[in-house]
Amino acid sequence: MFDLKTIRKDFPILERSVYGRPLVYFDNAATTQKPRCVIDAMTDEYLNVNANVHRGVHFLSQEATRIYEEARTTVREFIHARSNAEVIFTRGTTESINLVAATFGQACLHDGDEVIVTEMEHHSNIVPWQLLQSRVDVKLRVCPITDDGRLDMEALPRLFTSRTRLLACTAVSNVLGTVNPIKEIIALAHAHHVPVLIDAAQAAPHHPIDVQELDCDFLAFSGHKVYGPTGIGVLYGKEEWLDRLPPYMGGGEMIGKVSFERTTFNELPYKFEAGTPDYVAANGLARALDYVSAIGFPEIQAHEQALTSYAAERMQEIADLRIFGPLGKPSSLAHQVPLAHGRGVRGEASASSVISFNVGSIHHLDLGTLLDRLGIAVRTGHHCAEPLMHRLGIEGTVRASFALYNTREEVDTFMEALQRVIKMF
């Protein structure tokens, strides 16, 4: 059973106050709070098992290595990868995408080749491909969005050409909350013999992921967005692709043998894990994934869907408040679907636990600053999605994003604070 009161007790930070008011934390799309089990596991490892992994024959190193590799197994099971060799630990989604851009670019891209991205991408799935353009004359082709914040699935097929080498797409928009029909997109790309990279940073906390059912070639997510620690993330890659790609960085662990004449490289996944990894954070990530799995995605989705729907309905009461994306229409949250199932009812993509909005001519930064003084933590700005802001014709938004520990009472507190701030203007 989904016991919200017990869940909230697992997150110590939710008990604190801000400016003399109980904290209402609605900035979960930026980072989630951490349950005690994650904090305790990392503390225990530092206190009792801390040693560098893989290279030591002594007891502590062997124990740390076991915990680290068990964490990899936990990740594999969470995303349903075929083998541990397909799970690479990185510092987060950003590094994972940069790893693919750099290595795929080196091995597979030539002058005149094309990479498809979308108009709703985070900067971390735009800038790495632009950096690549300093070495290879690669063209970015951009799939547009519709006026209601969905991918234009009629335009997407027309973007594929004989020079298309990769499609890189977000599973869930960090601004609009749009849940893209990922399985359909992957099938379309594969029909053109094009591999697919999925940015699952916003999907992992809210949706079950099965990389084999999706049939994606690469997938990335961050630990800190799924109740785990910062500085740890995952790159999944099909083994046949990871075998083809060169190492991303050189150093310890990723080598087979080194001489001044020639170096050979380690087997997967260690070929892409140069240097000492953040093995303690990997343990924390595993505990976070265990925590989410124990609650269950059906329960998490039901709670978050009801909460987001309630907030969207309450916000419709405010004159001059505009919600951007699918949630601008109250009926758009009618159905949550697993990523693998593509589209929801009536063929429409569903929306996730994010509401981006503006109110009249009030600047989003002013709204966010005054809400903070009333104890409400929201995000303001362009949310690392400036091209999307340009498409929407705005500079930025206020973004409220929800997690499994948020409550209807917090939404009511947020609405009262929002109405109070609006009256000030």
ZATINU-514764 format. One record per residue: x, y, z of N, C-alpha, C, O in turn. Coordinates in steps of 0.2 Angstrom, whole numbers, plus 5000, padded with zeros to 4 digits. Layout:
# ZATINU-514764
XYZXYZXYZXYZ...
This chain:
# ZATINU-514764
500449945000500050005000500450065000501050065003500250124997500650184996500450225003499950255003500850225008500750255014501150325014501750325015500850375012501150435011501450465018502050495017501150455023501350485029502050445031502550475034502050385030502750345032503250365027503850375029503050375020503550395015503850455017504450465017503450505019503750575021504250565027504750605027504150525031504650515037505250485035505750495038505350455029505950435026506350495024506950475022506150555023506450605020506550665025506150705026507150665029507250705035507150785033506850825037507350805027507350875025506650905025506550965025506150855023505450885023505250905029504650935030505550895035505350915042505550985043505351015048506051015039506251085041505851135038505351125035506051195041505651255039506151305035506751305036505851345031506151395027505851465029505251475028506251515031505951585033505351575038504851615037505451525042504951515047504251485045503751485049504251455039503751415036503951345034504451335033503451295035503651235033503851225026503451255021504351195024504551185018504151145013503851095015503951175007503551145002504051134996504151184993504251074995504851064990504551044983504350984983504451094979504151074972504751084967504551114961505351074968505851074963506151004962506751004961505750954961505950884961506250874954506650824953506050914949506350894942507050914942507450894937507250964946507950984946508350934951508950914948508150914956508450864960507950844966507550884968507950774967507450754972507850744979508450744979507450744984507750734991507850664992507650614988508250644997508550584998508250545004508250575010508050485004507750445009508350425014508950425012508150415020508650395025509050335023509650325025508750285020509150225018509650235013510250205014509650285009510150305005510750345009511350325008510550385013511050425017511350375022512050375023511050325025511350285030511750235026512350215029511650215020512050165016512750195015513250165015512650255013513350295011513750305017514350295017513450325022513750345028514050275031514650275033513750225031513950155033514550135029515050105032514550145023515150125019515750165020516250135020515650235021516250275022516550255029517150255030516050235034516350225041516650155041517050145045516450105037516550035038516949995033517249945034516850025026517049985021517450025016517649995010517650085017517950125012518650105010519050095014518650085004519350065001519250074993518650064991519750084989519650084982519450014979519749964982519050014974518849954972519249924966519649964963519149864965519449824960520149804960520449754958520549854963521349844963521649814969522249794969521249804975521549784981521449714982520849684981521849684985521749614987521549604995521349554997521549664998521449665005520649665006520249675002520449645012519749635014519349695012518749685009519449755014519049815013518949825006518449845003519449815002519449824994518949774991518549794987519049714994518649664991517849674993517449664989517749694999517049715001516749774997516249774995517149824996516949884992516849864985516349894982517249824982517149794975516449764975516049764970516349714980515749674980515149724980514649714976515149774984514549824985514449864978513949874976515049884975515049924969514749874963514249904960514949814963514649774957513949754959513549744954513749744965513049734966512649794965512049784963512949854965512549914963512449914956511849934954512949884952512849884945512249834943511849844939512249774947511749724946511049754947510549744943510949794952510349834954510149874949509549874947510549914946510449954940510149914934509649934931510549864933510349824927509649794928509249794923509449774934508849744935508249804935507749794932508449864937508049924937507849944930507249954928508249934925508149954918508049894914507949904908508149834916508049774913508549764907508349744901509149784908509649774903509849704903509649664907510149684897510349614896510849584901510849534903511349624902511949604906512249664909512149724907512649654914513049704918513549744914513649804915513749714908514249744904513949804900514249844898513249804900512949864897512749914901512449964899512949914908512849964913513550004914513949974917513550064912514150104914513950164919513550194918514350164924514250224929514650284927515250284925514250334927514550404925514350454930514150434936514450514929514250564934513550594934513350624938513250564928512550584927512350584920512750564916511750604919511450604912511950654907512050634901512150704909512550754905513150714903513350714897513550684908514150654906514050594901514350574897513450554903513250504898513150524891513450484887512850574890512650594883513350624880513450614874513750664884514350684881514850624879515150624874514850564883515150504882514950484875515450464871514350474874514050444868514250494862514550474857514150564863514350614857515050604855515250604850515450604860516250604859516450534856516750534851516250484858516450414856516050394849516350374845515450404849515050394843515250434838515350414832515450504839515650544834516350524831516450534825516750504836517450484833517350414829517750414824516950374831516950304827516450304821516550264817515950344822515350334817515150394813514750384808515350454814515150514811515650544806516250544808515450564801515950594796515650664793515050674794516050704790515750764787515150754783515150704779514650794784513950784781513450744784512850744782513650704789513150664793512750704797512850764798512150674799511650714802511450674809511450614809511250714814510950694820510350724821510250784821509850684823509150714824509050724832509150674836508850784834508650804840507950834840507650834835507650854846507050884846507050954849507550974852506450984848506451054850506351064857506451114860506251004861506151004868506750984872506650964878507250974869507850944872508150994877508151054877508450964883508850994888509551014884509750984879509851064887510451084884510951024883511451024879510950984888511450924888511350874882511750834881510750884879510650844873510650884866510450864861510950944867511050994861511851014861512151004856512051034866512751064866513251014865513751024861513250944867513750904865513850884858514350874855513250894854513250884847513550944844513850934838513451004847513751064844514451064845514851084840514751034851515451034852515750984847516350994845515450934845515650884840515750924834516250894830515450974832515451004826516151044825516351054819516551054830517151084829517651024826518251044824517450964826517950914824517650874818518050854813516950874817516650844812516050884809515750914814516050894803515450934800514850904800514550874795514550894806513950864808513350914808513350964811512750894805512250934805511650914810511550854810511450964814510850944818510150954814510051014812509750904814509050914812508650914817508650864822508150954818507750964824507050954822506650974818506750904826506050884826505650934830505750954836505150974826504751024830504250994835504150934835503951044839503451024843502751054840502851104837502251034842501551064841501451114846501751124851500951154845500751214849500551194856500651234861500351124857500151104863500751064867500651034872501351074864501951044867502050974866502350944871501850944861501950874859502450874853502450914849502850814853503250814847502850804841502250774841503050834835502650834829502850764826503350764822502450714827502550644824502450644817502650594814502150694814502050694807502650714803502850694798503050764807503650794804504250754805504650754801504250714810504850674812505050624806505650624805504650584803504850544798505150574792505650544789505050634791505250674785506050694787506350724782506250694793506950714795507450664793508050684793507250604792507750554791507950554783507550564779508650554783508950544776509450494776509550454781509750484770510250434770510850454774511350414775510950514776511550534780511350534788511750554792510750514790510550514797510950454800510950404798511250474806511650424809511450414816511650354819511050454819510850444826510250494827510250544825509750464832509250504834509350514842509450454845509350574845509450584852508850624854508650674852508450594859507850614861507650604868507850554871507350654871507150654878506550604879506050614875506450574884505850534885505350574888504750564886505550614893505050664896505350734896505950744898504950784894505250854894505250874901504750874905505850904903505950934909505551004910505551024916505251034905504951094905504151084904503751104909503951044899503251034898502950974901502350974902503350924903503050864906502850814901502550764903502950834895502650784889503050724890503650714890502650664889502950604889502950584882502450564879503550574879503550564872503450484870503550444874503150474864503050404862503650364860503750354854504050354865504750334864504850264860505250264855504350214862504450154858504250164851504650134846503750204849503650224842504250254839504350244833504550304842505050344839505650294838505950304833505850244843506350204842506250154836506650144831505650134835505450084830505550124823505750094818505350184823505350224817506150234815506250224809506550254820507250264818507550194816507950194811507350144819507650074817507450054810507850024807506850074808506650064801507050094796507150074791507450154798507850184794508650164796509050194793508650114800509350084802509750144806510350144805509350174810509650234814509650214821509150204824510250214825510150204832509950254836509850314833509650244842509350294846509650304853509750254856509750364855509950384862509350414866509050464863509150384871508650414875508850444882509250424886508650514883508850544889508250534893507650554893508350494898507850474903507950504910507650474915508250564910508350594917507650604920507650594926507150634916506550644919506050594919505550594923506250534916505850474916505950434922505450404925506550424924506750374929506350374935506250324938506250434938505850434944505150424944504850404949504850424938504150424937503850364933503250344933504350334929504050284924504550214924505150224925504250164924504650104923505050104917504750124911505650074917506050074911506250004909506549974913506149984903506349914901506749924894506449934889507349934894507749944888507749894883507749914877507649834885507549784880506849784876506849774870506349804880505649814877505649874873505349874867505949924875506049984871506449974865506350004859506949934866507449924860507849984859508149984853507950024864508450084863509150064862509350004865509550094859510250084859510750114864511150074866510550174867510850204872510250234877509750254874510350234883509950274888510350294893510750264896510150354896510550394901510050414906509450434905510250414913509850444918510350464924510950434924510050504928510450534934510250504940509650504942510650484945510450464952510150514956509650494959510350574955510050624960509350644958508950674962509050624952508350644951507950584952507350584952508250524955507850474957507950454964508050394965508050504968508150494975508750464977508850444983509250474973509950444974510450504975510150564975511050494976511550544977511750584971511550564965512050644972512250684966512950654964513250614967513150664958513750644955513850574953514350544952513250544952513250474950512650464944512150494945512750434939512250424934512450354930512950324932512050344925512050284922512050294914511650334912512450264910512350254903512250184902512650144903511650164899511550104896511750104889511550154885512050054886512150044879512149974877512349924881511849954871511849884869512649864868513049904866512749804870513449784870513749784863514349804863513449774858513749784851513949854850514449864846513549904852513749974851514349984856514850024853514349974862514849984866515549954864516049984865515549894861516149864859516449904853517049904852515949934849516249974843516550034845516950064841516350064851516550134852517150134856517350094860517650184855518250194858518150214865517650244867518650214870518650234876518450314876518650344872518150334881518050404882518550444886518750504884518850414891519450444894519950384896519850324896520550414896521150364898521350364905521350424908521550314908521850314915521850244917521750194914521750234924521750174927521050144926520550174924521050074927520450034927520250014919520049964918520250064915520050054908520550024904520350014898521150004906521649974902521649904903521449874908521949874898522149804898522849794900523049774905523349824895524049824896524249894893524049914888524749924897525049984894525749984893526149954898526050004888526750014886526750084883526250114881527450104882527450174879527350164871527250214867527350104869527250094862526450074860526250094855526150044865525450024864525050014870525349984875524350034870523950014876523349974873523049984868523149924877522549884876522049904881522249924886521449894880520849914884520549854887520549804885520249874893519849824897519249804894518949834889518949754897518249734894517749784896517849824901517149774894516549814896516349784903516349724904516049834907515949904906516549944907516550004907517149914910517649954913518049994908518450044910517949974901518250014896518050094896518450134894517450104899517250174900517250204907516950254908517550164911517550194918518250204921518550174925518650254918519350274919519350304926518950344928519850284930519950314936519550284942519150234941519650314948519250284954518550304953518450364953518050264953517350284952517150304959517450294964516550334959516150354965515750294967515150294967516150254970515850184972515350194978514850154978515450244982514950254988514350284985513750264987514350324980513750354977513450294973512750294973513750254970513450194966513050154971512550134970513350144977512950104982512350144984511750114985512350214985511850254987511250254981510650254983511550254975511050244969510650184970510050184969511050124971510650064971510150064977509650034976510350094982509850094988509250134986508650114988509350194982508750234980508350194975507650194975508650154970508250114966507850064969507250044967508150034974507749984978507150014982506649984982507250074984506750104988506150124983505550104985506250144977505750164972505450094970504850094970505850044969505549984967505149944972504549914971505249954978504849924984504249964984503749934986504150024983503550064983503150044977502550024978503450034971503150014965502950074961502550124963503050064954502850124950502150134949501850184948501750074949500950094948500750134954500350174953500950124960500750164966501050234965500750284966501650244963502050304962501650344957501450404958501450314951501150354946500450374948500250424946500050324951499450344953499450404958499050454957499850404963499950464967500150524964499850584964500650524960500950584956500450614951500350674950500050564948499550584943499050624946498850674944498750594952498250624955498450694958498050744957499050704960499350764963499350814958499250874958499650794952499850844947499150864943499050924942498650824943498050834940497650884945497350934942497750874951497450924956497750994956497351044956498350994955498751054955498551094948498451154949498551054943498351084936497651114937497451174934497151074940496451104940496451164944496051214943496751164950496751224955497051284951496851344952497551274947497851334944497451364938497551414936497051324935496551344930496051394933495751434930496051404940495551454943495851524943495551564944496551524942496851594942496851624935497051594930496551684935496551724929497251744927497651754931497351734920497951754917498551704918499151724917498351654921498951594922498951554916498351524914499451544913499551504907500051444909500551454911499751384908500151324909500451304902500051304897501051294901501351274895501351194894501551164899501251174888501251104887500551064887500051104888500651004887499950964887499550974893498950974893499850994899499451004905499051074904498651094909499151114899498751174898498051154896497551194897497951094895497251064894497151014899497450964900496651024904496550984910496450914908496650864912496150894902496050824901496650784899496650724898497250824898497850794895498150744900498650704898497950744906498250704911497850644913497850614918497450624908496950574909497250504910496950454912497850494907498150434907498950434908499250464904499150394912499850384913500050314910499750274911500550314906500750254902501550244903501950284904501650174904502450154904502750184897502350184892503350194897503650224891503650174886503650194880503650114887503750064882503050054878503050024873502550084881501850074878501750134873501250134870502250174872502150234867501650284869501750324874501050274866500550334867499950304872499850244873499650354875499050344879498450334876498350324870497850354879497250344876497150394871497450444871496750374866496650414860497250434856497250484852497750394857498350404853498750464856499250484852498650494861498950554864499550534869499450484872500050564868500550554873500350584880499950634880500550554886500250574892500750634895501250644891500650654901501050714904501250684910500950644914501850704912502250684918502150744924501750784923502550734929502350774935502750844935503050854940502650874930502950944929502350994927502050974922502351054930501951104928502351164927502551194932502451194921502751254919502251304918501751294914502251364921501751414920502051484921502551494923501651534918501751604919501151634921500551614920501151694924500551734926500551804923500951844926500151814918500051884916500751904914501151874910500951964916501552004914502051994920502552034919501851964925502351954931502951914929502851864926503551934930504151904928504251844932504051834938504451784929504451724933504951724938504851684943505451764938505951764943505651804949505751774955505251854948504951884954504451834957504351834963504051804953503551754956503951704961503751684966504451674958504851624961505151644968505251614973505451704967505751734973505251744979505451734985504651774977504251784983503851724985503751714991503851674981503551604983504051574988503851544993504651584987505251554991505151584998505251555003505051654999504951685005504351655009504251665015503851625005503251595009503451515010502951485011504051495009504151425010504151385004504151315005503951404998503851364992504451364988504651414985504751304987505351294983505151274976504851214975505151324971505051304964505651334960506051364962505651314953506151334949505951384944505351384942506351434943506251484938506751484933507351464934506651514927507151524921506951484915506351464914507451474911507351434905507451364906507351324901507651334912507651264913508151224909508051174907508751264907509151234902508851204896509051154893508351244893508051224887507851294883507251304882508351334882508251394879507951394872507451434870508151344867507751334861507051324862506651354858506851284867506151274868505751344870505251354868506151384874505851444876505751494870505251524870506251484866506151524859505551504856505151544853505451444855504851414852504251434855503751454852504251444862503651464865503551534865502951564867504051574863504051644863504051684870503751734871504451644875504551674881505251674883505651634880505451704889506051704892506151644897506751614897505651624900505651574905504951564908504551594907504951514913504351504917504451494924505051484926503951484928503951454934503851384934503351364930504251334937504051264936503951234943504451234947503451204944503251164950503251094947502951074943503651054951503750984949503650934955503950954961503350884955503150844960503450774961503750744956503450744967503750684968503350644973502750664975503550584974503150534977502950554985502550524988503350604987503250624994502850684995502750705001502650714989502250774990501450764991501250704990501150814994500450804996499950854993500150904991499350834993498750884991498850944996498651004994498950935002499050995007499551045005499451105005500151015002500651055000500451094994500551154993500051064989499751094983499251154986499351214983498851144991498451194993498851254996498651314995499351235000499851295003500151334997500251394997500351294992500651324986500151374983500351434981499551354982499051394979498851454983498851514980498851444989498751504994499351554993499251614993499951534993500551574992500551604985500651664985500351574980500351594973499851654973499951704970499251644975498751694975498951754979498751814977499251744985499551804989500051844985500051904985500451804982501051844978500751884972500951934970500251854969499951884963499651944965499651994961499251954971498952014973499452064974499252124974500052054976500552104977500752144970500952194971500552114965500752144958500052174955500152204950
